[in-house]
Amino acid sequence: MSWLPVPEDSPFSIANIPFGVISTSKSPTPHIAVAIGNHALDLKVFTDDDGFSLLKEASQHLSVFQEETLNSFASLGQAVHRSMRTYLQAVLSEACPYPGVLRDNEKLRAAALIPLSECQTHVPMRVGDYTDFYAGLNHAFNVGVLFRGKDNALQPNYKHLPVGYHGRASTVVVSGTPIRRPTGQILVNPAAAEKVPVLSPCKKLDIELELGAFVCGSNKMGERISIQDAKSHIFGVVLMNDWSARDIQAWEYVPLGKMRLWLGRGVCL
């Protein structure tokens, strides 16, 4: 439980205070925050007011909350992430061991706790690259049926190695971003003997709910990351909407790959 009222149906309980990037009309430069109930805790303001002063091991890392993305914070590793999250949960908890940090600090509460309704979310990290995986058997089969028919829906290698598609990082955007319907080549009559495409706006735009993972840390070229260590390289996860232009994709995907648009909540859980 938190001393800050949290609606029962809120996804942002004290057990789940996701890191994200926000801006407001009063503070238009993007900055890092965590969500709690119907509020965001501005970590730049919190840090500037010595909010982390009782977490001594955090002192050398606090400059990351002066940045506009979570990249530097993510690079610190899971031990630091866990320590800071645990401390923030303690600060926000009903049985708060540090009441003077925020709960009883009226000035800081007024400055650092911002209603989510007043926040604009931003893509929380500089996305340098992304790979889209066919992780679910049913999904892979259903999409395969669309393009290759039921008898050839899954390729022979599907159950033996990950099937991933490299994509353009520029298509990762937050919810609410206006999306232009893609234009490309589509087949007006797929059953015709002669396949003649026409240039047209997409007529079969579909949306898939997917899970995205932000990868942090790095490895030297040629060195593998073991399965046992893989989890430590995941900074967080986010729900994504995958927009696919199915009629354009059906014609172009073999030589060109997928045409995709991505939307996210702009938070890292």
C-alpha positions as CSV (number, residue, x, y, z in Angstrom):
1,M,0.0,0.0,0.0
2,S,1.1,3.6,-0.7
3,W,0.4,6.8,1.3
4,L,-0.5,8.3,-2.1
5,P,-4.0,7.2,-3.1
6,V,-3.8,4.6,-5.9
7,P,-7.1,3.6,-7.6
8,E,-7.8,-0.2,-7.4
9,D,-7.9,-0.5,-11.2
10,S,-4.6,1.4,-11.7
11,P,-1.8,-0.6,-13.4
12,F,0.7,1.5,-11.6
13,S,0.5,0.2,-8.0
14,I,3.4,0.4,-5.7
15,A,4.4,-3.1,-6.9
16,N,4.8,-1.7,-10.4
17,I,6.3,1.8,-10.6
18,P,7.4,1.9,-14.3
19,F,10.2,4.2,-15.4
20,G,9.3,6.5,-18.3
21,V,10.0,9.8,-19.9
22,I,7.5,12.7,-19.6
23,S,7.1,16.4,-20.3
24,T,4.6,18.9,-19.1
25,S,3.5,22.4,-20.2
26,K,5.5,23.8,-17.3
27,S,8.5,21.6,-18.1
28,P,8.6,20.9,-21.9
29,T,12.0,19.3,-21.9
30,P,11.6,15.5,-21.6
31,H,12.7,14.1,-18.3
32,I,12.7,10.8,-16.4
33,A,9.9,9.8,-14.0
34,V,8.1,6.8,-12.5
35,A,4.4,6.3,-12.5
36,I,2.5,5.7,-9.2
37,G,-1.3,5.5,-9.4
38,N,-2.6,8.6,-11.2
39,H,0.6,10.5,-10.7
40,A,4.2,10.7,-12.1
41,L,7.1,11.2,-9.7
42,D,9.5,13.5,-11.6
43,L,12.9,12.0,-10.8
44,K,14.8,15.1,-12.0
45,V,13.1,17.3,-9.5
46,F,13.2,14.5,-6.8
47,T,17.0,14.2,-7.4
48,D,17.6,18.0,-7.4
49,D,16.0,18.2,-4.0
50,D,18.2,15.4,-2.6
51,G,15.4,12.8,-2.7
52,F,18.0,10.0,-3.0
53,S,20.2,11.4,-0.2
54,L,19.4,8.4,2.1
55,L,20.5,5.9,-0.6
56,K,24.2,6.4,-0.4
57,E,25.1,3.9,-3.1
58,A,23.1,5.9,-5.6
59,S,25.1,9.1,-5.2
60,Q,27.5,8.3,-8.0
61,H,24.7,7.6,-10.5
62,L,22.3,10.4,-10.0
63,S,23.4,12.4,-13.1
64,V,21.4,9.8,-15.2
65,F,18.2,11.5,-14.1
66,Q,19.3,14.8,-15.7
67,E,19.1,13.2,-19.1
68,E,16.2,13.0,-21.5
69,T,16.1,9.3,-22.0
70,L,16.6,6.1,-19.9
71,N,19.6,4.9,-21.9
72,S,22.3,5.8,-19.3
73,F,20.2,4.6,-16.4
74,A,19.6,1.3,-18.3
75,S,23.3,0.8,-18.8
76,L,24.0,0.8,-15.1
77,G,22.8,-2.7,-14.7
78,Q,20.1,-4.6,-12.8
79,A,21.7,-4.3,-9.4
80,V,21.5,-0.5,-9.6
81,H,18.0,-0.6,-11.1
82,R,16.7,-2.8,-8.3
83,S,18.3,-0.7,-5.6
84,M,16.8,2.5,-6.8
85,R,13.4,1.0,-7.4
86,T,13.3,-0.6,-4.0
87,Y,14.2,2.8,-2.4
88,L,11.5,4.6,-4.3
89,Q,8.9,1.9,-3.3
90,A,10.0,2.5,0.3
91,V,9.6,6.3,-0.1
92,L,6.1,5.8,-1.5
93,S,4.9,3.0,0.8
94,E,2.3,3.5,3.5
95,A,4.8,2.3,6.2
96,C,7.4,4.8,4.8
97,P,10.7,4.5,6.7
98,Y,11.7,7.9,5.2
99,P,8.7,10.2,5.7
100,G,10.7,13.4,5.5
101,V,11.9,12.6,2.0
102,L,8.6,13.1,0.2
103,R,5.5,12.2,2.3
104,D,5.9,15.0,4.8
105,N,7.8,17.3,2.4
106,E,4.9,19.4,1.1
107,K,7.1,21.6,-1.1
108,L,8.7,18.6,-2.9
109,R,5.3,16.8,-3.2
110,A,3.9,19.8,-5.0
111,A,6.8,20.1,-7.3
112,A,7.6,16.4,-8.1
113,L,4.2,14.7,-8.1
114,I,2.4,15.5,-11.3
115,P,-1.0,14.2,-12.4
116,L,-0.7,11.8,-15.3
117,S,-3.4,13.8,-17.1
118,E,-0.9,16.7,-17.3
119,C,1.9,14.5,-18.7
120,Q,3.0,13.9,-22.3
121,T,4.8,10.6,-22.6
122,H,7.8,10.1,-24.9
123,V,9.7,7.2,-26.3
124,P,11.7,6.4,-23.2
125,M,15.0,5.3,-24.8
126,R,17.0,6.2,-27.9
127,V,16.2,3.1,-30.0
128,G,19.2,2.3,-32.1
129,D,17.9,-0.9,-33.4
130,Y,15.1,-3.4,-33.0
131,T,14.3,-7.0,-33.9
132,D,10.8,-8.4,-34.2
133,F,10.5,-12.1,-33.2
134,Y,7.9,-14.8,-34.0
135,A,7.7,-15.9,-30.4
136,G,4.3,-17.5,-30.4
137,L,3.5,-20.7,-32.3
138,N,-0.1,-19.9,-33.0
139,H,0.7,-16.4,-34.2
140,A,3.4,-17.7,-36.5
141,F,1.1,-20.3,-37.9
142,N,-1.8,-17.9,-38.5
143,V,0.4,-15.4,-40.3
144,G,2.1,-18.1,-42.3
145,V,-1.4,-19.3,-43.5
146,L,-2.0,-15.7,-44.8
147,F,1.1,-15.9,-47.0
148,R,1.8,-19.5,-47.8
149,G,-1.3,-21.5,-47.0
150,K,-2.1,-23.9,-44.2
151,D,0.1,-26.8,-45.5
152,N,3.2,-24.6,-45.7
153,A,2.5,-22.1,-42.9
154,L,5.5,-22.8,-40.7
155,Q,9.0,-23.1,-42.2
156,P,11.0,-26.2,-41.2
157,N,13.4,-24.1,-39.1
158,Y,10.7,-22.4,-36.9
159,K,10.9,-24.9,-34.0
160,H,14.7,-25.0,-34.0
161,L,15.9,-21.4,-34.0
162,P,14.5,-17.9,-33.3
163,V,12.9,-16.3,-36.3
164,G,13.5,-12.5,-36.2
165,Y,13.0,-9.6,-38.5
166,H,15.3,-6.5,-38.4
167,G,13.3,-3.3,-38.6
168,R,13.7,0.5,-38.7
169,A,14.1,2.1,-35.3
170,S,12.5,5.3,-36.6
171,T,9.1,3.5,-36.6
172,V,9.0,3.1,-32.8
173,V,6.6,5.8,-31.6
174,V,4.4,6.5,-28.5
175,S,0.6,6.1,-28.4
176,G,-1.2,9.0,-29.8
177,T,1.3,9.7,-32.6
178,P,-0.6,10.3,-35.9
179,I,-0.1,7.4,-38.3
180,R,-0.2,7.8,-42.1
181,R,-1.7,4.8,-43.8
182,P,1.1,3.1,-45.8
183,T,1.1,3.2,-49.6
184,G,2.7,0.4,-51.6
185,Q,2.2,-2.3,-54.2
186,I,-0.8,-4.6,-53.7
187,L,-2.4,-7.2,-55.9
188,V,-5.9,-6.3,-56.9
189,N,-6.6,-9.9,-58.0
190,P,-4.2,-12.3,-56.2
191,A,-5.8,-15.3,-58.0
192,A,-5.0,-14.0,-61.5
193,A,-2.5,-16.0,-63.5
194,E,-0.5,-12.9,-64.2
195,K,0.5,-11.1,-61.0
196,V,0.2,-7.4,-61.7
197,P,0.4,-5.1,-58.7
198,V,-1.0,-1.5,-58.4
199,L,0.3,1.3,-56.3
200,S,-2.3,1.9,-53.6
201,P,-2.9,2.9,-50.0
202,C,-3.0,-0.2,-47.7
203,K,-6.4,-1.7,-47.5
204,K,-5.6,-4.5,-45.0
205,L,-4.0,-2.7,-42.0
206,D,-4.0,-4.9,-38.9
207,I,-2.9,-4.4,-35.3
208,E,-1.3,-7.0,-33.1
209,L,-0.7,-6.7,-29.3
210,E,2.9,-7.6,-28.6
211,L,5.5,-7.6,-25.9
212,G,8.6,-5.5,-26.4
213,A,11.8,-5.8,-24.4
214,F,14.4,-3.1,-23.9
215,V,17.9,-4.7,-24.0
216,C,20.6,-3.0,-21.9
217,G,24.3,-3.7,-21.6
218,S,26.6,-5.0,-24.4
219,N,28.9,-7.8,-25.3
220,K,32.1,-7.8,-27.4
221,M,31.8,-8.8,-31.0
222,G,32.0,-12.5,-31.3
223,E,31.3,-13.2,-27.7
224,R,28.0,-14.9,-26.8
225,I,25.7,-14.1,-24.0
226,S,24.7,-17.3,-22.2
227,I,21.1,-18.3,-21.6
228,Q,21.8,-18.0,-17.9
229,D,22.9,-14.4,-18.2
230,A,20.3,-13.3,-20.8
231,K,17.8,-12.0,-18.2
232,S,20.4,-9.6,-16.7
233,H,20.5,-7.8,-20.1
234,I,16.7,-7.0,-20.1
235,F,16.1,-3.5,-18.7
236,G,12.3,-3.7,-18.9
237,V,9.3,-4.6,-21.0
238,V,6.5,-2.6,-22.7
239,L,3.3,-3.4,-24.4
240,M,3.4,-2.6,-28.1
241,N,0.9,-2.4,-31.0
242,D,2.4,-3.8,-34.2
243,W,0.7,-2.3,-37.2
244,S,1.2,-4.4,-40.3
245,A,0.1,-3.5,-43.9
246,R,-0.9,-7.1,-44.8
247,D,-1.7,-6.6,-48.4
248,I,1.5,-4.7,-49.1
249,Q,3.4,-7.2,-47.0
250,A,2.0,-10.2,-48.8
251,W,3.5,-8.9,-52.1
252,E,6.7,-7.3,-50.8
253,Y,7.8,-9.4,-47.9
254,V,9.8,-12.1,-49.7
255,P,12.4,-9.7,-51.3
256,L,12.0,-6.7,-49.0
257,G,11.0,-7.8,-45.5
258,K,8.1,-6.4,-43.5
259,M,6.6,-3.0,-43.6
260,R,5.7,-2.1,-40.0
261,L,4.6,0.7,-37.7
262,W,5.1,0.6,-34.0
263,L,3.2,2.3,-31.2
264,G,3.9,2.0,-27.5
265,R,2.8,3.4,-24.1
266,G,6.1,5.3,-23.7
267,V,6.9,3.6,-20.4
268,C,9.4,0.9,-19.4
269,L,7.9,-1.5,-16.9
